[in-house]
Amino acid sequence: MASERPVTPEVVREHGLSDAEYELVLDIMGRAPNLLELGIFSVMWSEHCSYKSSKKWLKTLPTKGPQVIKGPGENAGVIDIGEGLAAIFKMESHNHPSFIEPYQGAATGVGGILRDVFTMGARPVANLNALRFGAPEHPKTRHLVAGVVAGIGGYGNCVGVPTVGGEINFDPSYNGNILVNAMTVGIAPADRIFYSAAAGVGKPVVYVGSKTGRDGIHGATMASAEFDEDSEEKRPTVQVGDPFTEKLLIEACLELMATDAIVAIQDMGAAGLTSSSFEMASKGGSGVELELDKVPCREDGMTPYEMMLSESQERMLIVLQPGKEGLARGIFQKWDLDFAVIGHLTDSGRMVLKMHGQVVGDLPIDPLAEASPEYDRPWQPTPPRGDIDPASLTTATAAAEALTRLMATPDLCSKRWVWEQYDHTVMADTVARPGGDAAVVRIHGSNRGLAMASDCTPRYCEAGPERGGAQAVAESWRNLTAVGARPLAVTDNMNFGNPERPEIMGQFVGCIAGMKAACDALSYPVVSGNVSLYNETNGQAILPTPVIGGVGLIDDLDCLIGAALPGPDQAIVLIGETLGHLGASIYLRDIEDRRDGAPPPVDLADERRNGDFVRAQIHQGGVSACHDLSDGGLAVALAEMALAGDCGADISGALPENTPLTAWLFGEDQARYLVTSSDAEAVLAAAAEAGVAARLLGRSGGDRLILAEGEAISLAELREAHDNWLGDYMKGQG
């Protein structure tokens, strides 16, 4: 039996515990742990499960609001969306597994986040993903892109939940550590939310779903360490998913949830049976006794250590009301799923693990679940950068040529090759498909909708973490606003390098400060999230990447608008002030081959004022299309609107006298939107009354974009550049 192997200093180190942490283990236990107990401490105190380096700062984020039913601390966040319904959502990382085994890593990331949502009583209605890959020329990138996209599509399509949005970027900093962040949104009756706190002596603890195997053992520990040249050897820690079983599990759980049988329910995610049982007991102030020989296993001779640490997929742990075992068993057997009573709750405050009647593990619950180490890591602020003077640009690139090149870059090119592999219409409620500012899913049976988007600009977060963190929140808020939604709340996925390096910890602290300021200013609380640290290989960290997943509500889908130019002879109006900020811009990076300069300032008062104004105009019917400005500034936003609507535009008469053409067209000033209207005078008058900067740029029409005198490009040429890069690259021609 694995628990009989002696615990040596080398074994302790293999389990990722520091000398100080092991001393704390000895103090808590009052004796040396056996290998099973050491393994449990290892996963529960891993960075992935305990957030020991980040929770000091996460506690500063705003998490409350009149719309919040349940904030951080549960499987997912819960917000009130009216008419007796709640939206339940969360984003979570599967970065390390996806780098080691891209298909299964990405697939099980989707499966895990789905379980986080339906374990609370919600039917999942949409998936999103935020993906970051290394440089296109890196030898692994094409393989990783193909595997991750196939894994997301393979799982999401088979389980029958639409994948409706997300983002995909490329940067050399992700060469050795890609990011795969998965988000799920579900809808539940607001009075039927299920939580994980388990209480009541003698109540049965039930295992349901798939059988336990040896896949995923120490996955949480692996996800809490840097990569090195031996990372390929960690393949056995990557879980293997089965979306068809997940679909059965969703239906069985929702059927059981319609009864009064459930006391508490928790999915088996990171650290599997260990984390689910400890968290349920700790939240309920209970003890647990488990009989591990009753755990359904798919492999012979599995040890208690393997059972407790396995991260096999499609499994749940449920505490039932006494006497409801037969009812629950019948439901899960009907759906052809395993069902086993494997233990019961006690009042001991301890986790007692038995195998064939013998105690193989005995641990106190709260010190593992609640009293894990909390570190105040040393940190140093990121040195500030100066602004970029447009006169310092050295590349004499014409505006039309620069726009064509930008629209064909990996970050700005069409991502159709990706999202065409996802079923984004299954369930028949998808109203706004991938490719716009935000996806929109109808609240079934109504004319209301949920809008959702994920956003982050990592190069801003590297250049100035506080501005970058604020901008990620603000861009999410703008994307929801641009389709007419009222932003309600966010989930976050904090992806950073090694927190033991003060400069990396400084990036984390700065991004959190910016996020906090933006969430406060925009009344946009954080209700759930995930932290993924140690995203680096051989000391090379990723760009700081705090991804924001936002959810908003559209009360009347008749008000929904998109980004496509709606046709000729529409006035084009720019909302927000343009100063031509080029620092940390995509123009500077991809045209000038420079990565310097401060990120753009984020005026949160302007964000709120301009966004509220645009949303009001959408609801009043004053505008016919809307698109927020982000990467690439005005020129890229206009090109995206033109391509989406297959309609040209002329803004050649709008160039301000005091702003250089390059800065005007490609500067990335924040709090800006492009809108179209048949009555520009009314929009401009309303903007003036609201104190919102607004400027008439020109009109839609024709088959060209005319940016300035002598600077024009045909839509056909622009489409050829924009549509083909990713598909060609994945054929090996990029």
Secondary structure as UniProt FT lines:
FT   HELIX           2..4
FT   HELIX           9..14
FT   TURN            15..16
FT   HELIX           19..29
FT   HELIX           35..44
FT   HELIX           47..50
FT   TURN            52..54
FT   HELIX           55..58
FT   TURN            59..60
FT   TURN            66..67
FT   STRAND          68..70
FT   TURN            72..73
FT   STRAND          77..82
FT   TURN            83..84
FT   STRAND          85..93
FT   HELIX           95..100
FT   HELIX           102..118
FT   TURN            119..121
FT   STRAND          123..133
FT   TURN            136..137
FT   TURN            139..140
FT   HELIX           141..159
FT   STRAND          163..170
FT   HELIX           172..174
FT   TURN            175..176
FT   STRAND          179..189
FT   TURN            190..191
FT   TURN            201..202
FT   STRAND          204..209
FT   TURN            215..218
FT   HELIX           219..222
FT   TURN            223..224
FT   TURN            229..230
FT   HELIX           231..237
FT   HELIX           243..257
FT   TURN            258..260
FT   STRAND          262..267
FT   TURN            270..271
FT   HELIX           272..284
FT   STRAND          287..291
FT   HELIX           292..294
FT   TURN            300..301
FT   HELIX           304..309
FT   STRAND          315..320
FT   TURN            322..323
FT   HELIX           325..334
FT   TURN            335..336
FT   STRAND          338..346
FT   STRAND          350..355
FT   TURN            356..357
FT   STRAND          358..364
FT   HELIX           366..369
FT   HELIX           390..392
FT   HELIX           399..407
FT   TURN            410..412
FT   HELIX           416..419
FT   TURN            420..421
FT   TURN            426..427
FT   STRAND          430..432
FT   TURN            434..435
FT   STRAND          439..442
FT   TURN            444..445
FT   STRAND          449..455
FT   HELIX           458..463
FT   HELIX           465..482
FT   TURN            483..484
FT   STRAND          486..495
FT   TURN            499..500
FT   HELIX           502..521
FT   TURN            522..523
FT   STRAND          526..532
FT   STRAND          536..537
FT   TURN            538..539
FT   STRAND          540..541
FT   STRAND          545..554
FT   HELIX           557..559
FT   STRAND          571..575
FT   TURN            583..584
FT   HELIX           586..590
FT   HELIX           604..620
FT   STRAND          625..628
FT   TURN            631..632
FT   HELIX           633..645
FT   STRAND          649..650
FT   TURN            652..653
FT   TURN            657..658
FT   HELIX           661..666
FT   STRAND          673..677
FT   HELIX           680..690
FT   STRAND          694..700
FT   STRAND          704..708
FT   TURN            709..710
FT   STRAND          711..714
FT   HELIX           715..730
FT   TURN            731..732
//
